Amino acid sequence: MRTMSGPYPYPGELGDPVYENIAHDPRHSFYWHTHGFPSPLAKWNFHPEYELHLIRHSYGHYMVGDYAGRFGPGNLVLVGPNLPHSWFSDLLHENDVIERRDVVLQFRGEWLESLMRLCPELRRVEPLIQDSSRGVLFTGVEAQDAASRLEAMGRQDEVARVSTLIELLGRLSRNDYRLLTSPNYHLRHAGVRSEQVDAILQHVHRHFNRHISMTAVARWQGMTPSTFSRFFKQATGDTFIAFVRRLRIDHACRLLLDPRYAVADVCFMAGYSNLSNFNRHFRRLTGMTPREYRQSSAAEHDAAAAVDEPARRVG
């Protein structure tokens, strides 16, 4: 049995992990970001994406599946889909905040599979990807180099990030690493409750761009609205309204990439009946208005085309 010290519980005592809904920008193949600790993102959670997670600063305990251990600066772990995980830093004072503690890279399995189909050379990373279902801790000099490259992605443009990620996976597949969870570990709450959460999430994903009522969904699940609200918050880490709103804005981002649709059309196609609410929610979640988002996307496309243009003329 693995042991750990300090005020943190064993993974089995943390309770059910929270499902993390990761919004995907259609302009990007993966999601690179940083966050500090404490943070709403630093929780006992799971999600269907692969995650490469680097700790820049601090020491503490971390949990991956049924594994519990200590971490320090440079801790680099690859977590497979739906594998619960969390990092808890030691804090000297209750109100301490560790800025930019984590560098996180998340990508979908479907994207990597399609990439490997196009580039058979990438099949060499397949054993590493399969091992990530148990959590992979990287060690050695190569791990330090990989950590530096992962940090550097924050200063790169979109094209450079893609090539860096491919190079990272290739290097890490040749690196020394150890598996973290026990061979027979499985997501402990994957029973009736997990199936219920999955059914609700599938229903929401199918109907988010129409009128969808929390009261109606609660009645469908045989719950009162207040009971359902608590249940949904515990399962996803979000309120029902915030979750639906995020899905709608994510869908709107995809629609805005198509110049055939006016902003007002996108508003209604994303499930909104009020343009002012749509603009307000869009700005709150993306930091820009729908028109600014469309202009930004068009500018990125033109810049990429300008870079490619000399190559086309040479040919």
MIVEX-465847 format. One line per field, with one value per residue: residue number from 0; residue in three letters; x, y, z of N, C-alpha, C in turn. Coordinates in pm, whole numbers. Example, Ala and Ser with C-alpha at 12.3 -4.5 7.8 and 13.67 -1.06 7.14 Angstrom:
BEGIN
i: 0|1 .
aa: ALA|SER .
neast: 1319|1285 .
nnorth: -569|-225 .
nup: 780|708 .
caeast: 1230|1367 .
canorth: -450|-106 .
caup: 780|714 .
ceast: 1320|1290 .
cnorth: -330|3 .
cup: 780|787 .
END
This chain:
BEGIN
i: 0|1|2|3|4|5|6|7|8|9|10|11|12|13|14|15|16|17|18|19|20|21|22|23|24|25|26|27|28|29|30|31|32|33|34|35|36|37|38|39|40|41|42|43|44|45|46|47|48|49|50|51|52|53|54|55|56|57|58|59|60|61|62|63|64|65|66|67|68|69|70|71|72|73|74|75|76|77|78|79|80|81|82|83|84|85|86|87|88|89|90|91|92|93|94|95|96|97|98|99|100|101|102|103|104|105|106|107|108|109|110|111|112|113|114|115|116|117|118|119|120|121|122|123|124|125|126|127|128|129|130|131|132|133|134|135|136|137|138|139|140|141|142|143|144|145|146|147|148|149|150|151|152|153|154|155|156|157|158|159|160|161|162|163|164|165|166|167|168|169|170|171|172|173|174|175|176|177|178|179|180|181|182|183|184|185|186|187|188|189|190|191|192|193|194|195|196|197|198|199|200|201|202|203|204|205|206|207|208|209|210|211|212|213|214|215|216|217|218|219|220|221|222|223|224|225|226|227|228|229|230|231|232|233|234|235|236|237|238|239|240|241|242|243|244|245|246|247|248|249|250|251|252|253|254|255|256|257|258|259|260|261|262|263|264|265|266|267|268|269|270|271|272|273|274|275|276|277|278|279|280|281|282|283|284|285|286|287|288|289|290|291|292|293|294|295|296|297|298|299|300|301|302|303|304|305|306|307|308|309|310|311|312|313|314 .
aa: MET|ARG|THR|MET|SER|GLY|PRO|TYR|PRO|TYR|PRO|GLY|GLU|LEU|GLY|ASP|PRO|VAL|TYR|GLU|ASN|ILE|ALA|HIS|ASP|PRO|ARG|HIS|SER|PHE|TYR|TRP|HIS|THR|HIS|GLY|PHE|PRO|SER|PRO|LEU|ALA|LYS|TRP|ASN|PHE|HIS|PRO|GLU|TYR|GLU|LEU|HIS|LEU|ILE|ARG|HIS|SER|TYR|GLY|HIS|TYR|MET|VAL|GLY|ASP|TYR|ALA|GLY|ARG|PHE|GLY|PRO|GLY|ASN|LEU|VAL|LEU|VAL|GLY|PRO|ASN|LEU|PRO|HIS|SER|TRP|PHE|SER|ASP|LEU|LEU|HIS|GLU|ASN|ASP|VAL|ILE|GLU|ARG|ARG|ASP|VAL|VAL|LEU|GLN|PHE|ARG|GLY|GLU|TRP|LEU|GLU|SER|LEU|MET|ARG|LEU|CYS|PRO|GLU|LEU|ARG|ARG|VAL|GLU|PRO|LEU|ILE|GLN|ASP|SER|SER|ARG|GLY|VAL|LEU|PHE|THR|GLY|VAL|GLU|ALA|GLN|ASP|ALA|ALA|SER|ARG|LEU|GLU|ALA|MET|GLY|ARG|GLN|ASP|GLU|VAL|ALA|ARG|VAL|SER|THR|LEU|ILE|GLU|LEU|LEU|GLY|ARG|LEU|SER|ARG|ASN|ASP|TYR|ARG|LEU|LEU|THR|SER|PRO|ASN|TYR|HIS|LEU|ARG|HIS|ALA|GLY|VAL|ARG|SER|GLU|GLN|VAL|ASP|ALA|ILE|LEU|GLN|HIS|VAL|HIS|ARG|HIS|PHE|ASN|ARG|HIS|ILE|SER|MET|THR|ALA|VAL|ALA|ARG|TRP|GLN|GLY|MET|THR|PRO|SER|THR|PHE|SER|ARG|PHE|PHE|LYS|GLN|ALA|THR|GLY|ASP|THR|PHE|ILE|ALA|PHE|VAL|ARG|ARG|LEU|ARG|ILE|ASP|HIS|ALA|CYS|ARG|LEU|LEU|LEU|ASP|PRO|ARG|TYR|ALA|VAL|ALA|ASP|VAL|CYS|PHE|MET|ALA|GLY|TYR|SER|ASN|LEU|SER|ASN|PHE|ASN|ARG|HIS|PHE|ARG|ARG|LEU|THR|GLY|MET|THR|PRO|ARG|GLU|TYR|ARG|GLN|SER|SER|ALA|ALA|GLU|HIS|ASP|ALA|ALA|ALA|ALA|VAL|ASP|GLU|PRO|ALA|ARG|ARG|VAL|GLY .
neast: 85|57|188|132|207|104|-168|-341|-587|-607|-645|-881|-1032|-1104|-1348|-1595|-1445|-1453|-1618|-1456|-1534|-1395|-1361|-1334|-1151|-1227|-1033|-797|-594|-541|-524|-343|-242|-190|-207|-261|-224|-411|-681|-977|-938|-764|-834|-974|-1024|-1156|-1145|-1223|-1005|-653|-384|-99|96|267|446|558|638|674|613|446|162|47|-216|-297|-529|-526|-287|-70|155|460|541|758|914|927|796|652|386|193|-143|-397|-717|-1006|-890|-868|-717|-499|-320|-186|-52|188|114|233|83|-265|-385|-208|-100|8|142|96|162|119|166|-29|-122|-366|-526|-730|-810|-911|-807|-530|-529|-617|-403|-197|-284|-248|24|221|464|433|330|503|469|258|272|335|108|-87|6|-48|-297|-266|-138|159|478|744|1100|1448|1705|1596|1333|1349|1426|1199|1009|1098|1052|776|697|795|615|420|513|512|387|82|140|402|357|217|413|596|454|427|699|753|596|725|984|924|825|1052|1170|1274|1032|781|502|203|-54|-212|-227|-491|-657|-955|-1192|-1352|-1615|-1755|-2026|-2375|-2428|-2237|-2319|-2561|-2484|-2350|-2564|-2716|-2535|-2503|-2762|-2778|-2576|-2693|-2912|-2847|-2855|-3115|-3426|-3374|-3458|-3372|-3545|-3711|-3525|-3449|-3691|-3714|-3509|-3611|-3583|-3603|-3579|-3388|-3242|-3141|-2984|-2776|-2671|-2581|-2389|-2201|-2120|-2013|-1878|-1977|-2253|-2578|-2679|-2449|-2295|-2444|-2438|-2164|-2132|-2292|-2158|-1915|-1999|-2090|-1848|-1738|-1924|-1886|-1656|-1734|-1799|-2044|-2249|-2427|-2369|-2602|-2742|-2577|-2612|-2881|-2862|-2695|-2854|-2952|-3200|-3188|-3006|-2848|-2797|-2653|-2424|-2319|-2267|-2089|-1871|-1796|-1701|-1504|-1356|-1384|-1596|-1846|-1805|-1544|-1411|-1453|-1317|-1060|-1006|-1017|-800|-589|-606|-544|-283|-154|-190|-38|217|243|231|473|599|421|448|713|693 .
nnorth: -120|221|503|823|1148|1430|1677|1583|1380|1024|917|764|867|1115|1144|1140|1214|1529|1599|1759|2005|2083|2354|2381|2559|2614|2702|2592|2299|2191|2259|2486|2610|2807|2802|2903|2821|2828|2735|2733|2541|2364|2088|1775|1596|1476|1410|1366|1423|1388|1479|1670|1757|2000|2099|2402|2548|2510|2261|1955|1731|1488|1329|1061|869|578|638|809|1062|1259|1580|1809|2110|2086|1847|1628|1497|1269|1231|1004|972|1034|971|1027|1310|1528|1807|1921|2188|2256|2503|2786|2978|3038|3206|3214|3233|3065|3176|3104|2833|2589|2435|2341|2109|2005|1762|1604|1258|1179|1367|1312|1047|1081|1227|1039|859|1006|1050|798|764|861|658|549|668|545|333|490|655|464|372|595|568|476|680|861|925|1129|1112|1202|1358|1414|1460|1706|1865|1834|1957|2223|2276|2250|2467|2673|2677|2859|3098|3075|3088|2967|2771|2693|2583|2347|2190|2173|2026|1776|1708|1699|1477|1275|1282|1230|973|827|858|790|662|618|417|511|445|151|-170|-268|-56|138|389|479|562|479|370|324|591|727|656|785|1054|1066|1022|1252|1451|1385|1435|1712|1801|1737|1907|2171|2398|2459|2550|2470|2337|2341|2253|2078|1881|1792|1683|1475|1314|1238|1404|1680|2029|2163|1951|1832|2044|2055|1801|1813|2016|1898|1685|1799|2029|2273|2505|2423|2614|2766|2570|2501|2749|2774|2569|2673|2911|2806|2664|2880|3007|2833|2862|3129|3126|3077|3272|3297|3325|3570|3768|3788|3567|3361|3396|3307|3047|2932|2902|3118|3367|3630|3899|4083|3951|3737|3869|3974|3743|3612|3787|3780|3520|3488|3719|3901|4063|3904|4000|4102|3865|3726|3896|3876|3606|3603|3768|3613|3402|3532|3614|3368|3279|3466|3398|3152|3219|3301|3053|2922|3069|3017|2750 .
nup: 0|-85|87|239|369|574|548|355|194|113|-231|-254|-53|-128|-238|-506|-818|-991|-1292|-1552|-1776|-2072|-2269|-2619|-2848|-3178|-3350|-3278|-3225|-2982|-2626|-2452|-2143|-1842|-1484|-1141|-789|-491|-717|-921|-1114|-1006|-885|-771|-1037|-1356|-1710|-2062|-2224|-2309|-2092|-2044|-1782|-1604|-1317|-1214|-984|-627|-366|-279|-241|-476|-659|-865|-1008|-815|-704|-480|-409|-354|-492|-668|-802|-1156|-1182|-1404|-1574|-1765|-1821|-1887|-2070|-1872|-1628|-1294|-1127|-938|-795|-496|-337|-74|155|327|459|508|319|109|-232|-517|-794|-1140|-1127|-1262|-1582|-1845|-2090|-2305|-2504|-2754|-2797|-3045|-3221|-3206|-3299|-3564|-3658|-3640|-3829|-4062|-4049|-4034|-3905|-3652|-3503|-3330|-3086|-2975|-2770|-2542|-2527|-2473|-2224|-2073|-1965|-1715|-1595|-1630|-1514|-1585|-1593|-1540|-1753|-2005|-1940|-1812|-2026|-2187|-2025|-2037|-2307|-2314|-2153|-2316|-2525|-2467|-2562|-2830|-3173|-3332|-3532|-3471|-3223|-3280|-3412|-3204|-3014|-3146|-3161|-2887|-2800|-2940|-2823|-2554|-2572|-2596|-2359|-2015|-1797|-1538|-1442|-1275|-1148|-1005|-1177|-1195|-1156|-1172|-1264|-982|-935|-1151|-1204|-1166|-1111|-1262|-1519|-1520|-1508|-1753|-1930|-1886|-1967|-2237|-2326|-2281|-2455|-2696|-2708|-2643|-2807|-2835|-2673|-2345|-2043|-1704|-1508|-1651|-1727|-1477|-1389|-1572|-1480|-1242|-1019|-786|-879|-713|-598|-829|-922|-729|-767|-1035|-1021|-851|-1010|-1246|-1179|-1249|-1266|-1394|-1574|-1635|-1756|-1988|-2110|-2170|-2359|-2564|-2635|-2716|-2941|-3091|-3146|-3333|-3542|-3611|-3755|-4008|-4277|-4398|-4219|-4049|-3752|-3599|-3695|-3599|-3327|-3284|-3386|-3203|-2987|-2850|-2780|-2766|-2867|-2723|-2480|-2581|-2686|-2447|-2288|-2458|-2465|-2197|-2167|-2365|-2380|-2580|-2827|-3039|-3305|-3290|-3236|-3475|-3653|-3550|-3598|-3877|-3932|-3834|-4014|-4257|-4203|-4182|-4443|-4579|-4497|-4620|-4887|-5034|-5064|-5228|-5463|-5535|-5602 .
caeast: 0|134|157|159|198|47|-312|-419|-645|-580|-739|-1010|-1105|-1134|-1483|-1602|-1380|-1542|-1602|-1416|-1573|-1292|-1409|-1236|-1152|-1216|-915|-678|-602|-524|-542|-227|-270|-126|-290|-193|-283|-536|-749|-1090|-892|-682|-928|-977|-1112|-1125|-1201|-1192|-885|-520|-330|42|86|396|448|672|680|619|615|319|117|-38|-291|-337|-596|-506|-151|-49|298|508|593|835|928|970|711|591|301|93|-263|-486|-858|-1093|-811|-873|-586|-497|-196|-211|74|201|105|275|-26|-395|-420|-102|-133|126|107|145|225|99|154|-116|-150|-475|-562|-827|-760|-950|-711|-403|-551|-621|-266|-119|-326|-185|170|247|583|393|285|602|426|139|288|326|-31|-159|49|-102|-421|-227|-60|300|568|868|1217|1573|1742|1501|1212|1376|1422|1059|942|1137|982|635|684|824|500|343|569|515|263|4|208|517|307|184|536|657|380|467|835|744|547|831|1090|875|808|1184|1220|1246|914|722|357|165|-165|-202|-278|-635|-733|-1058|-1263|-1431|-1757|-1810|-2138|-2503|-2421|-2161|-2405|-2663|-2417|-2325|-2692|-2753|-2444|-2537|-2887|-2747|-2500|-2784|-3020|-2805|-2885|-3260|-3469|-3350|-3497|-3318|-3659|-3755|-3423|-3459|-3811|-3678|-3423|-3682|-3531|-3650|-3479|-3278|-3160|-3069|-2883|-2663|-2615|-2511|-2272|-2104|-2072|-1942|-1806|-2043|-2398|-2641|-2689|-2314|-2251|-2513|-2387|-2032|-2152|-2347|-2054|-1818|-2062|-2092|-1713|-1723|-2008|-1831|-1548|-1796|-1846|-2181|-2345|-2421|-2361|-2737|-2773|-2501|-2680|-2999|-2820|-2629|-2954|-2994|-3314|-3167|-2873|-2769|-2749|-2550|-2301|-2266|-2210|-1974|-1758|-1756|-1628|-1392|-1281|-1407|-1730|-1849|-1744|-1399|-1363|-1452|-1210|-935|-989|-987|-664|-499|-609|-472|-141|-104|-186|75|339|247|227|601|624|339|504|835|654 .
canorth: 0|344|589|965|1223|1563|1692|1549|1246|929|939|701|944|1246|1145|1128|1323|1619|1601|1891|2031|2166|2419|2370|2664|2546|2749|2527|2153|2153|2369|2512|2720|2804|2851|2902|2741|2759|2775|2645|2432|2271|2009|1632|1598|1391|1459|1271|1463|1361|1600|1675|1852|2037|2187|2493|2595|2457|2120|1912|1596|1476|1205|1018|740|532|670|931|1083|1395|1644|1931|2178|1997|1729|1622|1378|1255|1167|958|1010|993|928|1137|1362|1658|1846|2010|2244|2295|2648|2829|3054|3000|3290|3213|3197|3035|3222|3032|2710|2477|2446|2229|2088|1907|1734|1496|1136|1174|1448|1239|931|1126|1267|917|800|1084|1039|669|772|895|538|516|722|471|270|593|697|356|372|711|529|454|795|843|1023|1134|1137|1213|1482|1438|1516|1848|1929|1835|2060|2353|2291|2271|2607|2762|2683|2979|3212|3042|3104|2844|2671|2643|2499|2214|2116|2145|1917|1652|1678|1662|1340|1186|1278|1166|829|765|897|703|702|514|417|554|373|6|-224|-297|63|189|502|412|595|446|278|382|736|773|639|890|1177|1057|1039|1393|1530|1360|1507|1855|1824|1727|2007|2299|2511|2483|2582|2356|2378|2258|2190|1965|1777|1738|1598|1356|1231|1206|1487|1818|2120|2193|1830|1818|2149|2012|1683|1855|2093|1803|1598|1870|2146|2391|2506|2380|2730|2800|2462|2520|2874|2748|2492|2761|3002|2724|2639|3008|3031|2754|2921|3259|3103|3067|3408|3296|3353|3698|3751|3763|3427|3278|3410|3219|2909|2884|2878|3243|3437|3771|3934|4150|3847|3663|3950|3987|3614|3583|3870|3735|3393|3491|3843|3988|4053|3812|4063|4106|3727|3695|3974|3818|3479|3636|3822|3499|3326|3610|3611|3235|3272|3548|3322|3044|3269|3290|2912|2885|3133|2945|2626 .
caup: 0|-87|201|220|493|559|572|237|202|6|-341|-228|46|-183|-293|-651|-892|-1063|-1437|-1600|-1914|-2133|-2391|-2726|-2950|-3309|-3423|-3226|-3214|-2843|-2532|-2366|-2051|-1711|-1373|-1012|-682|-526|-839|-953|-1200|-927|-807|-799|-1153|-1470|-1836|-2170|-2297|-2255|-2029|-2004|-1671|-1547|-1200|-1219|-854|-502|-329|-221|-272|-593|-673|-1000|-984|-678|-662|-405|-388|-339|-613|-656|-930|-1263|-1189|-1537|-1576|-1870|-1767|-1993|-2061|-1761|-1513|-1197|-1089|-871|-730|-383|-289|66|171|460|518|450|205|9|-371|-599|-929|-1259|-1079|-1353|-1727|-1881|-2232|-2316|-2643|-2770|-2858|-3186|-3295|-3216|-3385|-3704|-3691|-3660|-3957|-4167|-4035|-3970|-3820|-3516|-3433|-3227|-2956|-2933|-2638|-2439|-2517|-2404|-2085|-2002|-1896|-1575|-1551|-1660|-1454|-1661|-1511|-1614|-1821|-2114|-1881|-1789|-2157|-2230|-1945|-2093|-2435|-2283|-2110|-2429|-2615|-2435|-2637|-2972|-3248|-3342|-3615|-3396|-3113|-3332|-3434|-3074|-2952|-3211|-3117|-2746|-2787|-2986|-2723|-2432|-2597|-2581|-2227|-1901|-1720|-1454|-1437|-1141|-1085|-1005|-1305|-1194|-1117|-1261|-1206|-878|-934|-1283|-1189|-1208|-1105|-1377|-1636|-1513|-1548|-1897|-1999|-1877|-2050|-2377|-2353|-2289|-2577|-2812|-2707|-2586|-2894|-2834|-2537|-2256|-1909|-1597|-1441|-1733|-1718|-1341|-1386|-1650|-1396|-1118|-910|-775|-936|-620|-588|-956|-928|-648|-833|-1157|-979|-797|-1117|-1352|-1129|-1303|-1257|-1519|-1662|-1682|-1845|-2116|-2169|-2225|-2481|-2667|-2682|-2789|-3072|-3162|-3197|-3456|-3646|-3651|-3852|-4140|-4311|-4452|-4114|-3978|-3606|-3549|-3726|-3505|-3197|-3278|-3411|-3082|-2883|-2784|-2840|-2738|-2915|-2620|-2389|-2653|-2688|-2311|-2247|-2544|-2419|-2065|-2176|-2459|-2367|-2696|-2882|-3154|-3423|-3267|-3249|-3618|-3714|-3504|-3669|-4016|-3936|-3819|-4140|-4358|-4169|-4219|-4589|-4623|-4474|-4718|-5024|-5107|-5096|-5342|-5583|-5571|-5669 .
ceast: 89|93|189|142|131|-104|-399|-467|-590|-680|-876|-1096|-1142|-1279|-1479|-1528|-1484|-1513|-1568|-1453|-1473|-1346|-1299|-1256|-1133|-1096|-788|-701|-594|-527|-419|-263|-190|-228|-210|-259|-295|-599|-869|-1050|-812|-772|-917|-1076|-1070|-1193|-1157|-1066|-759|-467|-183|54|224|375|575|729|611|637|479|290|35|-98|-324|-399|-581|-364|-148|100|331|555|676|842|985|891|633|517|207|-23|-354|-630|-928|-1016|-808|-733|-601|-361|-229|-78|70|201|146|163|-154|-426|-310|-156|-3|90|171|220|227|107|81|-140|-251|-511|-652|-763|-793|-852|-580|-417|-550|-481|-179|-158|-259|-33|204|370|547|343|383|560|309|157|277|182|-114|-122|-11|-233|-393|-152|88|379|701|985|1339|1591|1644|1372|1230|1371|1279|981|972|1064|833|610|699|706|416|391|568|382|199|76|325|471|275|310|605|586|419|607|836|702|653|942|1045|856|940|1241|1193|1120|865|572|313|55|-141|-268|-429|-718|-840|-1129|-1369|-1579|-1824|-1918|-2264|-2495|-2346|-2244|-2513|-2604|-2396|-2454|-2736|-2667|-2473|-2664|-2860|-2671|-2588|-2880|-2978|-2842|-3035|-3298|-3453|-3370|-3438|-3431|-3707|-3655|-3428|-3578|-3785|-3594|-3488|-3631|-3607|-3543|-3362|-3185|-3077|-2957|-2758|-2592|-2529|-2383|-2163|-2041|-1984|-1857|-1865|-2191|-2454|-2643|-2552|-2263|-2313|-2461|-2251|-2042|-2201|-2240|-1947|-1870|-2063|-1954|-1690|-1802|-1950|-1715|-1601|-1854|-1987|-2283|-2323|-2416|-2498|-2779|-2704|-2566|-2794|-2961|-2752|-2727|-3000|-3114|-3299|-3023|-2787|-2715|-2635|-2417|-2237|-2199|-2085|-1852|-1707|-1669|-1505|-1305|-1296|-1551|-1728|-1782|-1592|-1339|-1352|-1337|-1073|-905|-952|-844|-561|-490|-528|-322|-80|-92|-68|206|355|268|361|633|543|396|630|800|609 .
cnorth: 125|431|732|1035|1356|1560|1646|1405|1154|953|881|777|1084|1256|1134|1242|1403|1610|1743|1905|2130|2222|2417|2481|2598|2592|2675|2377|2106|2278|2377|2627|2704|2846|2839|2806|2829|2817|2683|2527|2327|2193|1863|1612|1495|1449|1364|1306|1406|1491|1580|1790|1874|2128|2271|2521|2514|2306|2083|1767|1597|1337|1182|880|699|557|802|947|1229|1449|1766|1999|2083|1869|1731|1490|1384|1173|1129|999|950|934|1043|1179|1495|1680|1947|2059|2269|2448|2685|2901|3027|3078|3298|3175|3176|3066|3132|2905|2601|2520|2321|2227|1976|1887|1611|1375|1128|1253|1373|1117|971|1168|1144|845|873|1066|909|670|799|774|498|568|642|400|370|636|591|353|487|679|500|574|768|958|1017|1172|1156|1346|1515|1500|1666|1925|1940|1942|2199|2379|2317|2414|2702|2774|2807|3102|3189|3074|2966|2734|2609|2552|2357|2131|2083|2030|1782|1610|1633|1517|1240|1172|1202|1016|754|785|790|753|584|530|439|468|223|-50|-242|-175|94|301|451|445|561|340|345|533|792|762|747|1024|1178|1080|1185|1478|1509|1435|1656|1886|1819|1845|2146|2418|2529|2527|2457|2402|2284|2186|2067|1849|1711|1643|1467|1260|1197|1282|1618|1908|2146|2072|1811|1921|2110|1894|1723|1930|1999|1721|1671|1986|2277|2387|2466|2495|2765|2696|2478|2643|2851|2668|2581|2854|2927|2696|2767|3040|2956|2817|3052|3244|3094|3204|3412|3339|3491|3671|3722|3619|3333|3280|3311|3073|2848|2865|3001|3302|3587|3807|4000|4050|3767|3740|3958|3857|3581|3660|3821|3610|3400|3616|3936|3971|3951|3872|4069|3966|3690|3769|3917|3688|3503|3688|3710|3419|3398|3607|3477|3222|3352|3476|3213|3093|3260|3146|2870|2944|3062|2819|2655 .
cup: 0|31|166|353|468|569|457|243|94|-105|-314|-130|-4|-229|-444|-718|-969|-1213|-1480|-1747|-1974|-2264|-2496|-2827|-3086|-3391|-3383|-3208|-3069|-2756|-2441|-2272|-1923|-1606|-1244|-914|-557|-653|-859|-1039|-1124|-832|-850|-914|-1258|-1593|-1948|-2249|-2230|-2196|-1994|-1905|-1609|-1426|-1207|-1080|-743|-487|-271|-252|-400|-599|-819|-984|-839|-629|-586|-379|-373|-474|-575|-791|-1037|-1273|-1321|-1553|-1696|-1816|-1884|-1972|-1939|-1642|-1413|-1153|-1019|-806|-620|-326|-138|74|313|533|440|324|99|-128|-447|-744|-1035|-1219|-1185|-1499|-1774|-2032|-2245|-2463|-2649|-2836|-3005|-3272|-3314|-3307|-3532|-3749|-3719|-3788|-4074|-4168|-3962|-3880|-3674|-3438|-3323|-3089|-2899|-2798|-2523|-2417|-2444|-2257|-2005|-1931|-1748|-1517|-1568|-1597|-1527|-1570|-1600|-1685|-1932|-2061|-1855|-1921|-2208|-2154|-1999|-2224|-2413|-2238|-2228|-2525|-2590|-2511|-2788|-3040|-3269|-3420|-3538|-3282|-3161|-3351|-3303|-3004|-3014|-3167|-2971|-2729|-2832|-2884|-2598|-2450|-2584|-2441|-2122|-1830|-1636|-1455|-1293|-1078|-1089|-1131|-1309|-1154|-1221|-1188|-1111|-883|-1067|-1273|-1238|-1212|-1225|-1504|-1638|-1556|-1699|-1976|-1999|-1968|-2198|-2416|-2370|-2418|-2701|-2822|-2662|-2674|-2917|-2693|-2451|-2112|-1805|-1524|-1517|-1725|-1580|-1330|-1460|-1567|-1260|-998|-902|-835|-842|-604|-714|-967|-850|-714|-953|-1122|-927|-910|-1217|-1303|-1176|-1269|-1393|-1619|-1720|-1780|-1983|-2187|-2234|-2355|-2595|-2723|-2760|-2930|-3155|-3220|-3328|-3572|-3698|-3748|-3995|-4177|-4367|-4348|-4054|-3827|-3548|-3578|-3628|-3368|-3186|-3299|-3288|-2966|-2810|-2856|-2827|-2773|-2808|-2517|-2453|-2653|-2550|-2266|-2328|-2495|-2284|-2074|-2266|-2447|-2485|-2743|-2996|-3279|-3409|-3282|-3397|-3688|-3677|-3578|-3815|-4030|-3922|-3948|-4248|-4332|-4208|-4371|-4644|-4604|-4579|-4861|-5097|-5148|-5217|-5472|-5631|-5646|-5810 .
END
